[in-house]
Amino acid sequence: MRVREDEIADAIRLYYTTTHNLVEGAAPQIAHGSVCTDILRLARVIADAHIQLVRVRQASRDLFAETLGQGDISSELLKQIASLADYERRALSRRNRAIQDLDCQRIMESVTQ
């Protein structure tokens, strides 16, 4: 199967547009309506990391389902599974760190008011 360059570019553009729209839609809810730019920035980081986490978990499930249908598991497949696990760990860490930062920012705001 051959994929043209413009098809790849369209797919990448759609991926980033969709991600951006999801992040922008989720961030105000995560920020609980706050208009503070720092809180909104952190809410966007949380939303983006969560979206990436959901996507990598779905990719892992898909890969495992594909793997179950095969008789033997190649070393290339094991590398893909390990790469997805590493990416999932990083996305989870990034999300958790952003949640901690958001909590700290909210505390700082409440103290200064």
MARVEXMI-388490 format. One record per atom (N, C-alpha, C): atom name; x negated, y, z; residue in three letters. Coordinates in steps of 0.02 Angstrom, whole numbers, plus 50000, padded with zeros to 5 digits. Example, Ala and Ser with C-alpha at 12.3 -4.5 7.8 and 13.67 -1.06 7.14 Angstrom:
BEGIN
+-------+-------+-------+-------+---------+
| atomo |    px |    py |    pz | residuo |
+-------+-------+-------+-------+---------+
|     N | 49340 | 49716 | 50390 |     ALA |
|    CA | 49385 | 49775 | 50390 |     ALA |
|     C | 49340 | 49835 | 50390 |     ALA |
|     N | 49358 | 49888 | 50354 |     SER |
|    CA | 49316 | 49947 | 50357 |     SER |
|     C | 49355 | 50002 | 50394 |     SER |
+-------+-------+-------+-------+---------+
% end
This chain:
BEGIN
+-------+-------+-------+-------+---------+
| atomo |    px |    py |    pz | residuo |
+-------+-------+-------+-------+---------+
|     N | 49958 | 49941 | 50000 |     MET |
|    CA | 50000 | 50000 | 50000 |     MET |
|     C | 49956 | 50062 | 50000 |     MET |
|     N | 49970 | 50107 | 49956 |     ARG |
|    CA | 49932 | 50170 | 49952 |     ARG |
|     C | 49975 | 50227 | 49977 |     ARG |
|     N | 49943 | 50270 | 50014 |     VAL |
|    CA | 49977 | 50329 | 50040 |     VAL |
|     C | 49941 | 50391 | 50013 |     VAL |
|     N | 49980 | 50435 | 49985 |     ARG |
|    CA | 49950 | 50496 | 49957 |     ARG |
|     C | 49931 | 50545 | 50013 |     ARG |
|     N | 49883 | 50588 | 49998 |     GLU |
|    CA | 49860 | 50638 | 50046 |     GLU |
|     C | 49917 | 50684 | 50069 |     GLU |
|     N | 49960 | 50703 | 50023 |     ASP |
|    CA | 50015 | 50748 | 50042 |     ASP |
|     C | 50065 | 50713 | 50088 |     ASP |
|     N | 50073 | 50647 | 50080 |     GLU |
|    CA | 50117 | 50609 | 50125 |     GLU |
|     C | 50087 | 50606 | 50195 |     GLU |
|     N | 50022 | 50598 | 50198 |     ILE |
|    CA | 49988 | 50598 | 50264 |     ILE |
|     C | 49995 | 50667 | 50297 |     ILE |
|     N | 49984 | 50719 | 50257 |     ALA |
|    CA | 49989 | 50787 | 50284 |     ALA |
|     C | 50060 | 50801 | 50308 |     ALA |
|     N | 50110 | 50779 | 50271 |     ASP |
|    CA | 50180 | 50788 | 50292 |     ASP |
|     C | 50195 | 50751 | 50356 |     ASP |
|     N | 50170 | 50690 | 50363 |     ALA |
|    CA | 50181 | 50650 | 50424 |     ALA |
|     C | 50148 | 50684 | 50484 |     ALA |
|     N | 50088 | 50709 | 50475 |     ILE |
|    CA | 50053 | 50742 | 50530 |     ILE |
|     C | 50090 | 50806 | 50550 |     ILE |
|     N | 50112 | 50844 | 50501 |     ARG |
|    CA | 50149 | 50906 | 50514 |     ARG |
|     C | 50214 | 50891 | 50552 |     ARG |
|     N | 50249 | 50839 | 50531 |     LEU |
|    CA | 50311 | 50820 | 50565 |     LEU |
|     C | 50297 | 50798 | 50637 |     LEU |
|     N | 50243 | 50759 | 50646 |     TYR |
|    CA | 50225 | 50736 | 50713 |     TYR |
|     C | 50212 | 50795 | 50760 |     TYR |
|     N | 50172 | 50843 | 50737 |     TYR |
|    CA | 50156 | 50900 | 50781 |     TYR |
|     C | 50215 | 50947 | 50790 |     TYR |
|     N | 50256 | 50955 | 50739 |     THR |
|    CA | 50315 | 50997 | 50747 |     THR |
|     C | 50363 | 50966 | 50796 |     THR |
|     N | 50374 | 50901 | 50791 |     THR |
|    CA | 50418 | 50866 | 50837 |     THR |
|     C | 50392 | 50870 | 50908 |     THR |
|     N | 50327 | 50858 | 50917 |     THR |
|    CA | 50297 | 50862 | 50984 |     THR |
|     C | 50305 | 50932 | 51012 |     THR |
|     N | 50291 | 50983 | 50972 |     HIS |
|    CA | 50297 | 51052 | 50995 |     HIS |
|     C | 50369 | 51067 | 51016 |     HIS |
|     N | 50417 | 51047 | 50976 |     ASN |
|    CA | 50487 | 51059 | 50993 |     ASN |
|     C | 50508 | 51023 | 51057 |     ASN |
|     N | 50485 | 50962 | 51066 |     LEU |
|    CA | 50500 | 50925 | 51127 |     LEU |
|     C | 50470 | 50959 | 51188 |     LEU |
|     N | 50407 | 50980 | 51181 |     VAL |
|    CA | 50373 | 51014 | 51237 |     VAL |
|     C | 50408 | 51079 | 51255 |     VAL |
|     N | 50424 | 51119 | 51204 |     GLU |
|    CA | 50457 | 51183 | 51216 |     GLU |
|     C | 50526 | 51174 | 51245 |     GLU |
|     N | 50559 | 51119 | 51229 |     GLY |
|    CA | 50625 | 51105 | 51257 |     GLY |
|     C | 50622 | 51081 | 51329 |     GLY |
|     N | 50571 | 51042 | 51345 |     ALA |
|    CA | 50565 | 51013 | 51412 |     ALA |
|     C | 50533 | 51060 | 51462 |     ALA |
|     N | 50488 | 51103 | 51440 |     ALA |
|    CA | 50451 | 51146 | 51486 |     ALA |
|     C | 50495 | 51189 | 51531 |     ALA |
|     N | 50546 | 51223 | 51506 |     PRO |
|    CA | 50588 | 51264 | 51551 |     PRO |
|     C | 50624 | 51222 | 51604 |     PRO |
|     N | 50642 | 51161 | 51586 |     GLN |
|    CA | 50674 | 51118 | 51635 |     GLN |
|     C | 50625 | 51097 | 51689 |     GLN |
|     N | 50564 | 51082 | 51669 |     ILE |
|    CA | 50512 | 51063 | 51717 |     ILE |
|     C | 50496 | 51123 | 51762 |     ILE |
|     N | 50496 | 51182 | 51733 |     ALA |
|    CA | 50480 | 51244 | 51770 |     ALA |
|     C | 50539 | 51268 | 51812 |     ALA |
|     N | 50595 | 51233 | 51808 |     HIS |
|    CA | 50656 | 51251 | 51845 |     HIS |
|     C | 50676 | 51324 | 51833 |     HIS |
|     N | 50671 | 51345 | 51770 |     GLY |
|    CA | 50693 | 51412 | 51751 |     GLY |
|     C | 50645 | 51468 | 51770 |     GLY |
|     N | 50587 | 51452 | 51796 |     SER |
|    CA | 50538 | 51504 | 51814 |     SER |
|     C | 50515 | 51540 | 51751 |     SER |
|     N | 50503 | 51606 | 51758 |     VAL |
|    CA | 50477 | 51645 | 51703 |     VAL |
|     C | 50403 | 51659 | 51711 |     VAL |
|     N | 50374 | 51634 | 51764 |     CYS |
|    CA | 50302 | 51642 | 51777 |     CYS |
|     C | 50263 | 51607 | 51722 |     CYS |
|     N | 50218 | 51644 | 51690 |     THR |
|    CA | 50180 | 51615 | 51634 |     THR |
|     C | 50137 | 51556 | 51655 |     THR |
|     N | 50109 | 51559 | 51715 |     ASP |
|    CA | 50066 | 51504 | 51738 |     ASP |
|     C | 50108 | 51440 | 51748 |     ASP |
|     N | 50166 | 51448 | 51776 |     ILE |
|    CA | 50209 | 51390 | 51788 |     ILE |
|     C | 50233 | 51361 | 51721 |     ILE |
|     N | 50253 | 51405 | 51675 |     LEU |
|    CA | 50274 | 51381 | 51609 |     LEU |
|     C | 50217 | 51346 | 51571 |     LEU |
|     N | 50157 | 51373 | 51577 |     ARG |
|    CA | 50098 | 51341 | 51545 |     ARG |
|     C | 50088 | 51271 | 51573 |     ARG |
|     N | 50090 | 51265 | 51639 |     LEU |
|    CA | 50081 | 51199 | 51670 |     LEU |
|     C | 50138 | 51152 | 51653 |     LEU |
|     N | 50198 | 51179 | 51649 |     ALA |
|    CA | 50256 | 51138 | 51630 |     ALA |
|     C | 50247 | 51111 | 51559 |     ALA |
|     N | 50219 | 51151 | 51514 |     ARG |
|    CA | 50205 | 51128 | 51446 |     ARG |
|     C | 50153 | 51072 | 51446 |     ARG |
|     N | 50102 | 51079 | 51488 |     VAL |
|    CA | 50051 | 51026 | 51492 |     VAL |
|     C | 50082 | 50961 | 51517 |     VAL |
|     N | 50126 | 50966 | 51567 |     ILE |
|    CA | 50160 | 50907 | 51594 |     ILE |
|     C | 50203 | 50875 | 51540 |     ILE |
|     N | 50242 | 50916 | 51505 |     ALA |
|    CA | 50286 | 50890 | 51453 |     ALA |
|     C | 50246 | 50857 | 51397 |     ALA |
|     N | 50192 | 50889 | 51375 |     ASP |
|    CA | 50151 | 50861 | 51321 |     ASP |
|     C | 50120 | 50795 | 51343 |     ASP |
|     N | 50092 | 50793 | 51403 |     ALA |
|    CA | 50061 | 50731 | 51427 |     ALA |
|     C | 50113 | 50675 | 51435 |     ALA |
|     N | 50173 | 50693 | 51457 |     HIS |
|    CA | 50225 | 50643 | 51465 |     HIS |
|     C | 50247 | 50615 | 51397 |     HIS |
|     N | 50254 | 50659 | 51348 |     ILE |
|    CA | 50272 | 50637 | 51280 |     ILE |
|     C | 50218 | 50590 | 51253 |     ILE |
|     N | 50155 | 50608 | 51262 |     GLN |
|    CA | 50101 | 50565 | 51239 |     GLN |
|     C | 50102 | 50497 | 51275 |     GLN |
|     N | 50118 | 50499 | 51338 |     LEU |
|    CA | 50122 | 50438 | 51378 |     LEU |
|     C | 50177 | 50392 | 51352 |     LEU |
|     N | 50235 | 50421 | 51338 |     VAL |
|    CA | 50291 | 50382 | 51312 |     VAL |
|     C | 50272 | 50352 | 51244 |     VAL |
|     N | 50240 | 50391 | 51203 |     ARG |
|    CA | 50221 | 50367 | 51136 |     ARG |
|     C | 50169 | 50312 | 51139 |     ARG |
|     N | 50120 | 50319 | 51182 |     VAL |
|    CA | 50068 | 50267 | 51185 |     VAL |
|     C | 50097 | 50203 | 51215 |     VAL |
|     N | 50142 | 50210 | 51262 |     ARG |
|    CA | 50174 | 50150 | 51290 |     ARG |
|     C | 50216 | 50114 | 51238 |     ARG |
|     N | 50250 | 50152 | 51196 |     GLN |
|    CA | 50289 | 50122 | 51141 |     GLN |
|     C | 50243 | 50087 | 51092 |     GLN |
|     N | 50187 | 50119 | 51076 |     ALA |
|    CA | 50139 | 50088 | 51030 |     ALA |
|     C | 50111 | 50024 | 51060 |     ALA |
|     N | 50098 | 50024 | 51125 |     SER |
|    CA | 50073 | 49964 | 51159 |     SER |
|     C | 50125 | 49908 | 51155 |     SER |
|     N | 50188 | 49925 | 51169 |     ARG |
|    CA | 50241 | 49874 | 51165 |     ARG |
|     C | 50246 | 49846 | 51094 |     ARG |
|     N | 50242 | 49889 | 51045 |     ASP |
|    CA | 50246 | 49867 | 50975 |     ASP |
|     C | 50187 | 49821 | 50958 |     ASP |
|     N | 50128 | 49839 | 50982 |     LEU |
|    CA | 50069 | 49799 | 50968 |     LEU |
|     C | 50073 | 49731 | 51003 |     LEU |
|     N | 50097 | 49731 | 51065 |     PHE |
|    CA | 50105 | 49668 | 51101 |     PHE |
|     C | 50156 | 49623 | 51067 |     PHE |
|     N | 50211 | 49653 | 51043 |     ALA |
|    CA | 50262 | 49614 | 51008 |     ALA |
|     C | 50234 | 49584 | 50945 |     ALA |
|     N | 50193 | 49623 | 50910 |     GLU |
|    CA | 50160 | 49597 | 50849 |     GLU |
|     C | 50111 | 49542 | 50866 |     GLU |
|     N | 50076 | 49550 | 50921 |     THR |
|    CA | 50026 | 49501 | 50943 |     THR |
|     C | 50058 | 49435 | 50960 |     THR |
|     N | 50117 | 49438 | 50993 |     LEU |
|    CA | 50150 | 49377 | 51012 |     LEU |
|     C | 50169 | 49334 | 50952 |     LEU |
|     N | 50180 | 49366 | 50895 |     GLY |
|    CA | 50199 | 49329 | 50836 |     GLY |
|     C | 50140 | 49294 | 50801 |     GLY |
|     N | 50079 | 49311 | 50821 |     GLN |
|    CA | 50020 | 49282 | 50790 |     GLN |
|     C | 49995 | 49223 | 50832 |     GLN |
|     N | 49964 | 49177 | 50798 |     GLY |
|    CA | 49937 | 49119 | 50833 |     GLY |
|     C | 49875 | 49135 | 50874 |     GLY |
|     N | 49827 | 49169 | 50843 |     ASP |
|    CA | 49766 | 49187 | 50879 |     ASP |
|     C | 49758 | 49262 | 50879 |     ASP |
|     N | 49723 | 49286 | 50928 |     ILE |
|    CA | 49713 | 49358 | 50936 |     ILE |
|     C | 49642 | 49376 | 50914 |     ILE |
|     N | 49637 | 49420 | 50866 |     SER |
|    CA | 49572 | 49440 | 50840 |     SER |
|     C | 49538 | 49489 | 50888 |     SER |
|     N | 49473 | 49496 | 50881 |     SER |
|    CA | 49437 | 49543 | 50922 |     SER |
|     C | 49457 | 49615 | 50905 |     SER |
|     N | 49476 | 49627 | 50842 |     GLU |
|    CA | 49499 | 49693 | 50822 |     GLU |
|     C | 49564 | 49711 | 50858 |     GLU |
|     N | 49608 | 49663 | 50865 |     LEU |
|    CA | 49671 | 49674 | 50900 |     LEU |
|     C | 49659 | 49688 | 50974 |     LEU |
|     N | 49612 | 49652 | 51003 |     LEU |
|    CA | 49594 | 49664 | 51073 |     LEU |
|     C | 49565 | 49734 | 51083 |     LEU |
|     N | 49526 | 49758 | 51034 |     LYS |
|    CA | 49498 | 49825 | 51038 |     LYS |
|     C | 49554 | 49877 | 51034 |     LYS |
|     N | 49604 | 49865 | 50992 |     GLN |
|    CA | 49661 | 49911 | 50987 |     GLN |
|     C | 49700 | 49913 | 51053 |     GLN |
|     N | 49710 | 49856 | 51082 |     ILE |
|    CA | 49746 | 49853 | 51146 |     ILE |
|     C | 49707 | 49890 | 51200 |     ILE |
|     N | 49642 | 49880 | 51202 |     ALA |
|    CA | 49600 | 49915 | 51252 |     ALA |
|     C | 49600 | 49990 | 51240 |     ALA |
|     N | 49598 | 50011 | 51177 |     SER |
|    CA | 49600 | 50082 | 51161 |     SER |
|     C | 49665 | 50114 | 51184 |     SER |
|     N | 49720 | 50080 | 51171 |     LEU |
|    CA | 49785 | 50106 | 51193 |     LEU |
|     C | 49789 | 50110 | 51269 |     LEU |
|     N | 49761 | 50060 | 51303 |     ALA |
|    CA | 49761 | 50061 | 51377 |     ALA |
|     C | 49720 | 50120 | 51403 |     ALA |
|     N | 49663 | 50133 | 51372 |     ASP |
|    CA | 49622 | 50191 | 51391 |     ASP |
|     C | 49659 | 50256 | 51380 |     ASP |
|     N | 49691 | 50262 | 51323 |     TYR |
|    CA | 49728 | 50323 | 51307 |     TYR |
|     C | 49786 | 50333 | 51355 |     TYR |
|     N | 49820 | 50278 | 51371 |     GLU |
|    CA | 49875 | 50282 | 51419 |     GLU |
|     C | 49850 | 50306 | 51487 |     GLU |
|     N | 49794 | 50280 | 51509 |     ARG |
|    CA | 49766 | 50300 | 51574 |     ARG |
|     C | 49748 | 50374 | 51574 |     ARG |
|     N | 49719 | 50399 | 51519 |     ARG |
|    CA | 49701 | 50470 | 51515 |     ARG |
|     C | 49764 | 50515 | 51514 |     ARG |
|     N | 49815 | 50495 | 51477 |     ALA |
|    CA | 49877 | 50534 | 51474 |     ALA |
|     C | 49911 | 50536 | 51542 |     ALA |
|     N | 49912 | 50480 | 51576 |     LEU |
|    CA | 49942 | 50477 | 51643 |     LEU |
|     C | 49903 | 50522 | 51692 |     LEU |
|     N | 49837 | 50519 | 51688 |     SER |
|    CA | 49795 | 50560 | 51731 |     SER |
|     C | 49806 | 50635 | 51717 |     SER |
|     N | 49811 | 50652 | 51653 |     ARG |
|    CA | 49822 | 50722 | 51634 |     ARG |
|     C | 49890 | 50746 | 51659 |     ARG |
|     N | 49941 | 50704 | 51652 |     ARG |
|    CA | 50008 | 50723 | 51676 |     ARG |
|     C | 50008 | 50731 | 51752 |     ARG |
|     N | 49979 | 50683 | 51788 |     ASN |
|    CA | 49977 | 50687 | 51861 |     ASN |
|     C | 49939 | 50748 | 51885 |     ASN |
|     N | 49884 | 50763 | 51853 |     ARG |
|    CA | 49844 | 50822 | 51872 |     ARG |
|     C | 49885 | 50887 | 51860 |     ARG |
|     N | 49920 | 50889 | 51804 |     ALA |
|    CA | 49961 | 50948 | 51789 |     ALA |
|     C | 50018 | 50956 | 51840 |     ALA |
|     N | 50046 | 50900 | 51861 |     ILE |
|    CA | 50099 | 50903 | 51912 |     ILE |
|     C | 50071 | 50930 | 51978 |     ILE |
|     N | 50012 | 50907 | 51997 |     GLN |
|    CA | 49980 | 50933 | 52057 |     GLN |
|     C | 49966 | 51008 | 52051 |     GLN |
|     N | 49941 | 51028 | 51993 |     ASP |
|    CA | 49926 | 51099 | 51981 |     ASP |
|     C | 49990 | 51141 | 51984 |     ASP |
|     N | 50044 | 51114 | 51956 |     LEU |
|    CA | 50108 | 51150 | 51957 |     LEU |
|     C | 50133 | 51157 | 52029 |     LEU |
|     N | 50128 | 51104 | 52068 |     ASP |
|    CA | 50148 | 51107 | 52138 |     ASP |
|     C | 50107 | 51160 | 52175 |     ASP |
|     N | 50042 | 51162 | 52164 |     CYS |
|    CA | 49999 | 51212 | 52196 |     CYS |
|     C | 50018 | 51283 | 52175 |     CYS |
|     N | 50033 | 51291 | 52111 |     GLN |
|    CA | 50053 | 51357 | 52086 |     GLN |
|     C | 50118 | 51380 | 52118 |     GLN |
|     N | 50165 | 51334 | 52126 |     ARG |
|    CA | 50229 | 51351 | 52158 |     ARG |
|     C | 50218 | 51371 | 52231 |     ARG |
|     N | 50173 | 51336 | 52266 |     ILE |
|    CA | 50158 | 51353 | 52335 |     ILE |
|     C | 50126 | 51422 | 52338 |     ILE |
|     N | 50080 | 51435 | 52293 |     MET |
|    CA | 50046 | 51501 | 52292 |     MET |
|     C | 50098 | 51557 | 52279 |     MET |
|     N | 50144 | 51544 | 52234 |     GLU |
|    CA | 50196 | 51594 | 52221 |     GLU |
|     C | 50240 | 51606 | 52282 |     GLU |
|     N | 50258 | 51553 | 52317 |     SER |
|    CA | 50302 | 51561 | 52375 |     SER |
|     C | 50266 | 51598 | 52431 |     SER |
|     N | 50200 | 51589 | 52438 |     VAL |
|    CA | 50161 | 51622 | 52490 |     VAL |
|     C | 50154 | 51696 | 52475 |     VAL |
|     N | 50146 | 51714 | 52412 |     THR |
|    CA | 50134 | 51783 | 52394 |     THR |
|     C | 50198 | 51825 | 52389 |     THR |
|     N | 50256 | 51793 | 52394 |     GLN |
|    CA | 50319 | 51831 | 52388 |     GLN |
|     C | 50342 | 51856 | 52455 |     GLN |
+-------+-------+-------+-------+---------+
% end
